[in-house]
Amino acid sequence: MRALRSRRYRRQAATRLDAWDAERREQIAELRTTSAAVVVATHDRQLLRDPADRPRPEVGTPPTPGG
């Protein structure tokens, strides 16, 4: 019985991770297509790395001259 519960738990966990990963990929795709300013606040380091090709001003950084 314990082994069955363990397998069921792993299968459910894998399903949740797959759904979460698909949602994250969708969010990144939308982020790449928008021209709007976007704030990403997360503990997920992969989510912070994925949109690395977008400009990334840091909070407290002075604006660039002429821009």
C-alpha positions in Angstrom: 0.0 0.0 0.0 2.8 2.4 0.8 4.5 1.8 -2.5 1.3 2.4 -4.3 0.8 5.7 -2.5 4.4 6.7 -3.3 4.0 6.0 -7.0 0.7 7.9 -7.1 2.3 10.8 -5.3 5.2 10.9 -7.8 2.8 10.7 -10.7 0.7 13.6 -9.3 3.8 15.6 -8.6 5.1 15.1 -12.1 1.8 16.2 -13.5 1.8 19.3 -11.5 5.4 20.1 -12.5 4.5 19.6 -16.2 1.6 22.0 -15.8 3.7 24.5 -14.0 6.5 24.3 -16.6 4.0 24.8 -19.5 2.5 27.8 -17.7 6.0 29.3 -17.2 6.9 28.8 -20.8 3.7 30.6 -21.8 4.4 33.5 -19.5 7.9 33.8 -21.0 6.6 33.7 -24.5 4.1 36.5 -23.7 6.8 38.5 -22.0 9.0 38.3 -25.1 6.2 39.6 -27.4 5.1 42.6 -25.3 6.5 46.1 -25.7 5.2 47.1 -22.3 7.3 47.5 -19.2 7.1 44.4 -17.1 8.2 43.8 -13.5 9.2 40.2 -12.6 9.4 39.6 -8.9 10.0 35.9 -8.2 12.2 33.5 -6.3 12.4 31.3 -9.4 15.9 31.8 -10.8 15.0 30.1 -14.1 12.1 32.5 -14.6 14.6 35.4 -14.1 17.1 33.9 -16.5 14.6 33.2 -19.3 13.8 36.8 -20.3 17.5 37.7 -20.2 17.4 39.1 -23.8 15.1 41.9 -22.7 16.6 45.2 -21.3 16.9 44.9 -17.5 17.2 48.2 -15.6 17.9 47.7 -11.9 15.9 49.4 -9.2 17.7 52.5 -8.1 19.8 52.8 -11.3 19.8 56.3 -12.6 18.3 56.8 -16.0 20.6 57.0 -19.0 21.1 60.5 -20.5 18.8 61.2 -23.4 16.6 58.2 -22.7 
